[in-house]
Amino acid sequence: MFASHSQIICTIFGVHIYFYGVILAIAITTGTLVSDYIGSKIFNLAKETIIDMAPYVVITGIIGARLYYCLLNYDFYLRFPTEILAIRHGGISIHGALIGGFIGLIFFAKRKNLSVLKLCDVSAIGLSIAQAIGRWGNFFNSEAFGTPTNLPWKLYIAPQYRPIPYTDYEYFHPAFLYESVLDLIIFFVLLLLTKTKLRNKNGNLALIYLIMYSFVRILVESIRIDSVRYIFGISVAIIMSVGIIVVALSVLIYRNLPNRTKEQDG
């Protein structure tokens, strides 16, 4: 059994420093440095290319993550529109971050005359380890937990963070931990794939990342009890993940058919 005892690391001049923000900063920095190293060593990118791209992707990623979350919770933000900018109060989405970050990546690639698909491949590797680290921010925020459990690795959730139907339960599945471990596995799988023929066509690794992460999200989301929006009883995150798998898998198979002529990467 384990539990988070505080969201705040310390207070400096009256300003709270939160574990969540620090962990996200560590995750972004680690992912950027890993991608930059792999980009120069394996993908023949100039050193610091990914470091130069990072501000574009991070800024648009954060904007996308916040706007996507606000859209999913439109009923609340229509009543309190000033809360849209209050990101310190929480509320971001990985799917929104992917969309926003991709827009920033395209802008950078076109500006520097680089391959969009190659940058996607390199970024996917760093993103996977960044997600593995970043999920620990959910631990300190007492969020992203699953259904009640008494397993040895159960997670204690304080009463104020428990959903109303589960107020009488104390221990829950650490869904954030499951996703963190699985994201780390994705990272190592992608590293292994850089040594295969799949890497020869730009975009393949990014598609494989989308497929693997979407499967992970479906598995984890199936036990989470804090999803923000449902359609016909199914969380939007699962619906989105299924759609990504269908599209990404179809594109991956089509572009790697034996009779496909070599295409120029974009």
N, C-alpha and C positions, 0 to 999 in steps of 0.2 A: 504494500500500500504506500502511496506517496501523495503529496498534496502541495499546492502552491500557497505560501503564507503571505505573500504581498505582491502587489503590482508595481510598487515603487521601489527603486533602488536607493534613491536619496533625494534630498531637496536642496537646491542651490539658489540662494537669494530668492527664496519663496517659490521657485519653479520646480515642480516635481519632475524627476527623471524616471521614466518608466522602463521596466524590463522589455516590454513589447517593442518600443522604439529602438532601444539599443540592440536587441536581437535582430530586428529587421535591418539595421545598419550593418551589422556583422554579416548577415546573410547576403545582402547586396554586394558588399565589398568582396566577400569570398567568391561569390559567383562570378563577379567581374574579373577578378584576378585569375581564377581558374580558366575562364573562357579565353582571356587574353593569352595565357600561356599555351593553351591547346591550339588556339588560332594561329600562333606563330610557329609552333613546333610541328603541327600536323597538317594545318590547312593553308600554310604558306601565306598567311596574312602578315603584314608589317607589325612589328611590336607596338603595343599600345593602341592598336586599332580599336579593340573592344573597350579599352579604357576611355578613349575619345568618344565612343558611341554611347557609353553608359549614361551620361546626363540626358541625352535624347530619350533613351528607353525608360529610364527611371521616372523622369518627369511625366511623360505621356502614359506610362504604366500606372503611376499613382492616380493620375486624373481619370484614366479608364476604370481603375479598380473602384474608385469612389463613386463615379457616375453610375456604373453598373449596379453597385449596391443600393444607391439611392433610387434607381429605377425599380429594383425589386421591392423596395419599401416605399413606393411612391405615395401611398396613403398617408404615411407619417410625414414625409418631407413636403407634401403639398400643404399640410397644416402648419409645418414649422420650416419654411424654406431657408431660414438663416442657418439651420443645422446642417445644411449641405456642406458648408465650408468648415464645420466643426469636426474635422477628421480626428482630432485628439479624443473625441468621444467614442471613437471606434466605428467600424463599418467599412470594410473593403472586400473586394471579391477577386479571386484568382483569375476567373474567366475574364473579368473586365480588365485586369492587369495584362493578360495575354493579348487582348485586342488592342489596348492602348499602347503597350510596348511594341507591338508589331508595326503600328503606325509610325512610331518614333524610329524604329529600325529602317523602315522603307525610306523615310525622309533622309536619314543619315546616309544610307546606301546610295541613293540617287545623287546626293550632294557630293559624295566622295567617289562616285563612279565605281562602286563595288557590287558584287553579286549579292542580291537580297537573299537568295536561297543558301548561299554559303554562310552568310552571317546568321541565318536562322539555325543552321546546323551547329555552329560554334556556340551560339547563345543557348541552345537547348541543353547542352551539356552543363554549362555553368548554372543555368536556371534550376536544373534538377537538384543540385547540391544546395543551392540557395533556398529552395523550398524545404529541403530536409532540415536545414538550420532554422529557417523562419517559423516553422510550425511550433517551435518551442515557445514562441511568443504567446501562442494560444494557451499554453500551460500556465504561464504567469497571469494571464487574463481570466483564467478559469472558464474557458470557452472551448468550443469544438470537441465536446465530450459526447460519449455514446450512451447507450441504454444502461440501466443499472446492472451491476455485476458484483460477484464476490470472489473473483479470480485473484490470485496472489498479487498481480500487478494493477489492481483496481486503483482508481483515482478518487480521492476525497474531494467533494465539491461543497463549499460552504453554502448554507441555506439561502443566502441572498442571490446566489447565482443559479439556483435550481429552477427549471421550468415548473409552472404551477402544478401540472399533473404528477410531478416527481418530487414534491416537497418532502415527502416522508422517506425518501431514499437518501443515503449518504455517499455511496460508492458507485462509480460509473466506469464504463469502458474509456480508456484514454485514447480516443479516436485520433487525436492529434499525433500521438506517439506512433500509432499504426501507420499513419500517412508519412510521418517523418522517416521511419525505417524503410518503407516501400519506395519513397523518393530517393533514398540513398542507393537502393538496389537499382533503380532506373539509371542513376548516375553511372554506376559501374558497368551496367549493360551497355550504355551508350559509349563508354570508353572502349569496351571490348569491340564494339561494332566499328570503331574507327580503324581497326586493323583488318576489316573485311572489305569485300568488293562493294558493299552497299554504300560505302563512303565515296565511291567514285562518281556518283551522281549527286550533285548538290540538291539538298532538300529532303533526301531520304531519312537522315537522322532526325530532322525536325518532325517529320511525319510519324516516325516510330515513337518519338517522345510523346507526341499528342495522343497516340493510340494507347501507349502504356500508362501515361498519367490519367487518361480518361477512365481506364479500367480501375486504376487505384481509387480514383474519386468516387466511382460507383460503389465499390466495395466499402469504402469508409463512410460514404454518405448514407448507405443502407442501415447503419447502426447509429448515426447521429440523430439527436433529438432537438437540435437548435437550428435547423434549416429555416431560412427566412421566407421562402415562398414555395407554395405547392400548386400544381395543376393536376386536377383529377386525382389528388392524393399522392402524387409523385413530385419529389422536390425538383425545382428548376435546374439545380446542379446536375442531377442525374439525367434529366432530359437533354440538357446541353452536352453532357459527356457522351451520351449515346449518339447524338448527332455528329459530334466530332469524330467518334470512332468510325461511323459509317462513311463519312466524307474522306477522312484521312486514309483509311484502309483502301477505299476504292481508288483514290489517286495513287497511292503507293503501288498497288498491284498494276494499275494501268500503265504507269510510267516506267515500270520495270519488266514489262512483257518482253519475251525474247525477240519478237519481231519489231519492236519499237526502234526506230532509228535514233541515233544520238541527237539529243536536243541541246540547244544552247541554253545554259543556265541564266536565270534572270536575277 
